[in-house]
Amino acid sequence: MVTTVSVAQVGALVGDPARVAMLQALMDGRASTASELAQAAGITPQTASGHLAQLAAASLVTMSKQGRHRYHRLASPEVAQLLESLMRLASDAASVRPRTGPRDPRLRLARTCYDHMAGWLGVRLADALVTRSWVEIADDGAVVTPEGLHRLSALGLDVAAGGPANLLCRPCLDWSERRPHLAGRLGAALCAHSLQRGWVRRQAGSRALDVTSAGWRDFHALFDITPPASP
C-alpha cells in the first residue's frame, strides 16, 4: 500500500543530485555499470554502488549480472515518466530562460525517453499519427484506432501483440516541447523501428538521437515531417 512514508522515501531518493544524475543517465533505456554511472554523476564507484542499492530497494532501478559485470537500468517506464515530469517542473521553477527544456539543440530535436522517442521529432510523430486518425490522444490517455493498427502493421510495427489493447500507447508530456509524444508499446515500437531502419542513430554518451538523411526522407514520405528550420 502506498503511504505518505513511502512517497516521502521516493522523494528523498530522487532529491539527491548524484542519484538524479545517475537516473538521468539511464533515461536512454540502456543498462550501465556502476562505474559508468559514477562517472556521469561525478562520484566514486563505491559511492555510486551505495546509491544504486538504495534506488534498487525502492524499485527505481533494477540490476542484472552478466559475467563479472553488474548492469543497472530504470525499473519501468513509469520511473522515466516521473523523471521527465520532474525535469519539466524544475525547468518551470528555474529562472526565466529564452527557451524551455534542454539547451543542447540535439536533445531538443530528438532523444530517447526510456524506450521511446521524445523531443521535436517525437512530438511531430505523435501529431502525424493523430492527423491520420491512427491514434487518438486525450488528456487522460491515448488509443490506437483500428485503422492505425492496420496501417502500422503494414509498416512493420506489430504493436497489437504482447499485451492488453489499452496499453498500446499513452501520451507522455514532452519536457522541451510541452506537448505530448507517444509512450507505451507503440512509442517503443516506433523508436526501435526507427533505429533498425537507420532513420535515427544513438549518440555515444547521450540520449540525443541523430536523424539520418534516409530518416528525413522516410519521415517525410510516411508522415510528412521535414527538418525544422532551427532545431
N, C-alpha and C positions, 0 to 999 in steps of 0.2 A: 504494500500500500504506500502511496506517495504521502509523505508527511512534510511539515514545514522544516523539520530537521534534514530530511533527505534533499529537499530543494536547496536548503542553505549549504549543504555539503557540496553539491554540484556547482553552486555559485562560487563557493570558495575555491574550488579546484580550477575553474576557468577564470578566476580573478588573479591568478599568478602570472606575471609576464612571461616567465620561462615556459610554463606549461602551455600558455596560449600560443607561444611561438612554435612549440612542437606540434600542437594540434593543427595550426595553420599549415605547417609543412606537410601534414598528412592529407590536406584538403584536395590533393590531386588524385586521390583514390589509390595510390600505390603504397606499398609497405616499405618501411625504413628501419634501419638498425638504430639502437640507442646511440651509437657514436655519430651517425648521420644526423639524428635529431638533436644531439648535444651541440653539434656544430651550428645547426640552424638557430638554436636558442642562445648560443654563446656561453655555454656552461660545460662543466666536465662530464664525461660519460658516466661517472659514478653518480653524480647529482641527477643526471637525466634518468638513470635507471630507477632512482628513488621516486622521481616524479611519475614515471611511467607505471610503476607499481600502484601508485595511488589512482591514476587515471583508469587503469585496468580494473581495480577494485570497485570503481564507480560505474563500470560498464561504458566508459567513454572511448576506450581503445581495447583492442584485442591483440594477443601475441601468439605467434606460431613459430615453431622451430623448424629449421631446415639445415641439416648438418650441424656445424658448430655455431651457427648464427641464429639469433632470435629476431624476428621481424614483427614490427608493430604497424597497425593500421587503425583507422577510425572504426568504431564498433558498428556503426549503422549510418544510413543516410540521414536519420534524424539528428545525429550529432553534427553532421555537416550543415544541416539546415539551421541548427542552433548557432553555430559559429558564423554563418553567413548573416543571420539576423543580428548577432552581437556586433559584427563589423559595421553593418548598416547603421545601427543605433549609435555606435561610437563615432562614426563619421558625422552623424547629425549633431552629436553633443560637442564636437570639436569646434574650434574657432572657424568662422566663415571662410570658405575657400572658393575660388572660382569654379571648381568642379568637384562633384562628389565622387566617392569611391577611390579606387587605386590610382596613383599618379602615373604609373607605368602605362603608356598607351597600348603596349602589347597585352597587358592584363585586361584593360578596358575593352579591347577588341574581341578577344576570345580566350577563355580559360576553362579549366576543369573546376567543377564544384562537386567534389567527391567523384561520382561515376557519370556525371552528365555535364553538358556544356553550358557555360554562363557567359556573361559579358554581352557586348553589342550583337555578336553573331547568335548566341543562344536565344536572345530576345527576338531577333528577327526571324529565326526559325520557328519560334512559337507563333509569332504573328502570321507567318506564311501558312502554317497548318490551320490556324483559325480562319484565315481568309478563304482557304479552300474547303472549309467545313469538314476537315478531317479531325479536328479537335475542337471541343467547346470548353472555354475557360470561364469560371465564375469565381467570386471572391473566396468561396469556401471549397473549391475543388476544380477538377478538370476531368474530362471524359473523352475517349477516342470514339468517334462515330463509326457506324458500320461501314460507311464509305471510306473513312480513314483507315480502318483495318484492312480493307481490300486494297487500297492504294499503297499503303505502307508495305503490305505483304508483297506487292508487285515490285517494290523497290528492293526487296530482300530483307526487310525488317520483320521478323516473326515475333511481334510483340504480344500476340494473343496467347502464346503458350507459356506455361510456367507459373500460373497463379490466378487469383481472382480478377475478374474484369475491372472491378472498381479500384484496383491498384495499378492499372496500366500507366497512368500518369497523374501528376499533381503539379500545381503551379508552385514555383519557388521564386519569391520576390528577389530580383537581382540587386546586388549591392551597389553596383555602379550605375545601372540603367534605371533603377527604381520602378521597374516594370517586370512582370513575370517571365521567366524562362521555364522550361519543362523538366521536371524530375520524374522519378518513378521508372518503371520498366521502359517506357517509351524514350525518356530522356537518356537513359543508359544505352539503349539500343542505337539511338541517333549518334551518340558520341562514339561508341565502338565502331559503328558502320563508317563514320567519317574517318576514323583512324585507319581502319582496314583498307578503305578505298584510297587512302593517301590524300584525302581532301584537307586534312589538318595533320600537323606533326607536333609532338610534345617538344617543349624546350627544356634542355637539361637544367636541373636545379630550379625550376619554376613551374607554376601552374599554368603559365601562358601557353597558348597554342598558336603555332604558325599556320596560316591558311595558305595552301599552295596555289599555284596558277591553275592546276587541274581542279582544285577545290572551288575556286571562284567561278570557273567555267560551269561546273556541275551545280553549284548552289544557284547560279543564275538560271540555268536551263530548267532545273527542277522546282525551284522555289522563288525565282525572280529576285534573288538577293544579289546586289552588286556591292563592291567595296565602298566603304564610307569615304567621304571627301577628306576627313581628318579624324582617324581613329583615336 
